[in-house]
């Protein structure tokens, strides 16, 4: 009985040790093979700068990683291969860009690199706006218009030789009982002009 109890105790101890070795925290610690660079970006007045662009360059391979600072001016660039050297560049409109070189990243470590950007005037190129008047668009024209070229008028078959038949070339015109209805209105509202002369008869 005593011998059986000892065997069970040893077995339980081995299982507990294996469980601790295979626990998620232990496996996670063993799976981390990278490092990170963190820091804070402030202006020359000491206030944190949000939206600053952070670029981390691995000088060994030329690979780039980047992020933007949050509302508190803080940034974090994870998943960086240990070693280096790395170059960090910070830029934001209205401030002079800053850079740091020869940054080393340690395994599972987070290197803290802070920046203070100096304000700088932004030079904006001259902007020239030119407007060309288009004769098709005019303030005097308040309605729709359809222009029928002379070639179409000559080739369009008009059995009754009526000028109202040519009006059907406009998508707004619908021939109702032989009379053109424009935009759904009664044909009594039509105003037909030929070379500027009224021809409603």
Secondary structure, 3 states (H helix, E strand, C coil): CHHHHHHHHHHHHHHHHHHHHCCHHHHHHHHCCEEEEEEEEEECCCCECCCCEEEEEECCCCCEEEEECCCCCEEEEEEEECEEEEEEEEECCCECCEEEEEEEECCCCEEECCEEECECCCCCCCCCCCCCCCCCCCCCCCCCCCCCCHHHHHHCCCCCCCHHHHHCCCCCEEEECCEEEECCCCHHHCCCEECCEECCC
